[in-house]
Each structure stands twice: as C-alpha cells, then as structure tokens.
C-alpha cells in the first residue's frame, strides 16, 4: 500500500505544477457556469409550472458541477498510451508491483490534481453569482464524503479507459465517450431531478449518477445527511464492480499481449 500511495503522491505533485492550465480551467468553468445560469434562468422565466428544484437550487447545482467538473473530464493515462505505442508496456508485467493498482494510483492523482487547484476558486466565484450554502453542517459533511466516493468511482472508470488502450492503442474514442456519457448522465447537462420521471430510474442505475448528482443533492438537502450511507454504499458497489472488471480485463489483455518484434 505504501508503494501505491507513493506513486499517487508523486503523480499528484507533478500534476500540481500545471498552474497556468489550472487557471485557464478556472476561467473556462466560470464562463460556462454563467452561460448555464442564463439558460436555466430563461427556462424558469418561460415556465409557470412547478419544478422539482427551485432556480436558486439549480444555480447552486450548476456551480457545484463546475467546481468538480474535473471528475468527469480527462483522458486515458498519456504515459500508458506512450508505453502501449512503444511496446514498453511489457515492462509493467515484470515489475514487482500490481499493474492494476499502479495505474489506479496514477489515475486517482490525475483526477484529484485539477480539481484540487480549481474547486476553491470556482466555489468562491460561484458564491458571488448565486451559489448557496448547504442547509446544515451535516449536509456539507455528507457532500464532502459523497465527493470522495465519486472520486473512487470516476478513478475506476478512467482506469478502465487506460486498460482499453491495450486494444485500441489510440484511445481517442474512449477518451471522448466517457466524458460525453458522464456529462449527460451525471446531471451536468440537465439536473437529474428535472429529467422526465421515466428516465430518472435509468440514469440513477448508472455509475455516473454517483459522481455528481448524488453528492450535489446531499449538499442541497434533497437527500438528508442520514441518507449519505446509502449513497456511499452505492458508490462503493460501483467502485468494487469496476475494479473487479478492470482487473479481469487487464489480465485478459496481458495474457494475449504481443509486442511488435517478438
């Protein structure tokens, strides 16, 4: 465990050096947060029907999403992609460490680093444009716990993306598919409470729901703090399932791996 923590720590320190990229990401997140506010303001002004979320709640939901958007964005591990293209991925098989957990450790740092640099500035700016506080301290704590669980789920998903490079090599398709699915089904495109009733059970059965919508609704108090345990169990179940599938897939890939030239 110490070795994998060291890998994650080293990767995190390396990625935290990209402050200019983080600053550009902050500006982009704020811009899109304001645009999305305008879109939903137009929706609420044009409809007199009762909605399951008030406009201030939607604004808070939007800013929470912009602050933690790095959980869904990204790509497969670029170093793994380079190793696959050059054939040096074979060296991963002879190192005295579990390949899956090595890649998982690198991926969790890749998901955490941009969010760590962006979350506080985006939330502070969001507070100037309608981001509301959680109703209770317990709701804030439940949101923090749910976000930690979301990090594990999204890390398991992106580790699968890195494993898929052993078949696809390029990884461009997976790198575009996962953020697209995540953005649509985690609540960023449309908050899940505003989706049609028939669609909500389908969306909440997917892992993407646990990445953003569930923690946000804990923050808003839609899900009471005592319901956080169910959310965390849901996240844990998806994490375990994705990890087991990823380990099986990696074992299958290495069992059939052929490096060009031998």
N, C-alpha and C positions, 0 to 999 in steps of 0.2 A: 504493500500500500504506500509506503514511503517513497518508493521509486516513482509511482504514478503521480503522486502529489508533487514531486519534484518536477516531473515533466510538465504538468499543468501549470505550476508556478513559473517555470522558465518560459513557457509559451506565453503566459499572461503578461509577464514583464516585457517580453519582446513586442507584443501587440500594443501595449500601453504607450509605446514610444510614438505611435502614429497620431499625434495630437492634432496635426493640421487636418487629417482626414476626419477625425472626430469632430472638429469644429465645423467642417463642411457638412457633416451629417447632421449636426445640431441645427444649422440654418435650414437645411432641407426639411427636417422633421417639423420645425416651427412653421415653415411656409405651407407644407401640406396640412398641418393641423389647422391653420387659419382657413385654408381652402375648404376643408371638410366641414368646419364650423359653418361657413357660409352656405354650403349645400344643404346641411340639415336645418339651418335656420329657414331657408326657403321652403323646405318641406313642411316644417311645423307651422309656418305662417300661412301656407296654402291649404292646410287641412284643419278642419274643426273637430275631427273625430278624436276620441280619447285614445291615447297611445300608452303602451305598457311602460314607457320611460318618458320622463319629462325632458324638455330641452336642456335644462341645466345638467341633468344626469348624463345626457348624451354628450355634452361638451366635456364633462369630466372623463367619460369613457374614451373620447377621442384623444385627449391629452395623455391619459394613461397608456393608450396604444402607441402614440408617437414616442413616448419616453422609453418603451420597452420593445420597439419595433425590431431591434437587432436580434431578438429571439427567433424571428421567422426569416429574416433576410440572411444572405450569405451565400456560400458555395461550398462544394466539397473541398477537403483539405488540399491546398495547392501543392504542398510538399509530397503528399501521397500521389497526386496526379503526376508530378515530375518523376517520382520513383517508378510508377507504372509505365510511363512512356520510355524511360531509360532502361528498365529491367532491374534496377537496383532494389525494387520491392522484394526481390528474393532474399536480400539480406535480413529483412524483417523476420523471416522464418527461422533464422539461426541465432537470433539474439536471445539472451536468457530472460525474456520478458514476454508476457502475453500480448500478442499483436492487437487483439481487440481492445483491451484496456489501455494500451498505449495510444491508439487512435482516439479512443473515447476521451482520454485525458487531454489530448491536444484539442479536440473539438469543444470540450466544455470551456476551455480557455478562450477559444475563438468566438464563442457565443457570449461569454461574460465580458470580455475586454471592451468592445464597443459600447455595450450597454452601461458599463461602469463609468465610462467617460461622458456619456450623453444623458443619462437618466436624470441627474440632479438639475443641470441647466434647463432641460426641456420642461421639467416639472415646475421650476421657478418661473419660467416664461409663461407656462400654461396657467399658473396661478394668477397672472395678470390678465388673462383672457378667459376666465370662467372656470378654471379647474377648482372644484370644491374639495373641502377636507372630508375624510371619512367620518361617518356619524359617531363612531366611538373609537377609542384606542384599540379595543379588541378587533374591530373591523380592519384597522390598519395593520395589526399584527397578523391577522388572517390573510390579508393581501400579500404581505411580505412572505409568509410561508407558502402561499399559492404560487408566487412568482418563483421561489426556489424550486418548487416541484415542477413548474413549467420549464425551468432551465434543464432539468434532467430529461424531460420528455423530448424537448427540441434537440438536445445533445444526442440522444439515441437515434432520432430521425436523421440528423446530419451525419452521424457515424455510418448509418446505412448508405447515405449518399457517397461517402468515401469508399465504402466497400464495393459499391456498384461500379467504381472505376476499373475494377479488375475485369469487368466485362465490356464496359463502354469506352474505356480509355480516356475519351474526351471529357465526359461528364457534363457537357453543356446542357443536355436535355434534362437531366435530374436537377441540375443547379437552377433551372428555370421552373421546373414543375413543382418542387417543394414550396418555394416562396409563393407561387401562384395559388396553390391549394391552401396553404396556410393563411394567406391574406383573405381568401374568400370565406373560409370555414372557421377562422378563429374569431371573427366578429369585427375585423378591421374594415372590411368593405361595407357591411351593414351590421350593426349590433344585433346579436342573435335574438334578443327579445323582440326586435322589430321584424324579424323574418316571419313568413306565413306559419301558422301553427303546425301544418303538416310537415314542414321542413325542419322544425326545431329538434324533434327526436332523432332525425337522421344526422343532423350536424353534431348534436351532443354525444352521439355514439362514436364520433371520430376523435383521434388524439388531438387535433388542432384546437378543439374547444377548450381543452385544459390549459392551453398555452396562454391565452389572453382573456377570453370571455369569462371563464370561471373566476380567475383572480380579480378581474375588474368588478364583477358582481359581488364578490366578497368585500371589496373596497366600498362599493356603493351601499352595502347593507341589504341588497336584494336577496343574497344568501346570508343568513345570520352567521355570526362567528362560530357558533356551535356546529354549523354545517360544514366547517372547514375540514373536519376529519374525513368526511365522505369525498370531498374534492381531492384531498391528498391521497386517499386510497385509490381513487380513480387514476390519478397521475402516476402513482407507484405501479399500478397494474399495467398501464401502458408502457411505462419505462421498462419493467421486467420483461414484458412480452416483446418489445422491440429489441432489447438487449439479447434475449434468447434467440430471436430470429436472426439478428445480426451475427451472432457467434456461429450459428449454423451456416449461414450464407458464407461467412469468411472461411470456415473450414472446408466447405464445398469448393470455394474458389481456389484455395491453396492446394487442395487435392488434385486440381486439374490445371494448375498454373504451368505455363510453358513460357520460358524467357527466350526471346529471339536469339538464335545462335546455339541453342542446346537445351 
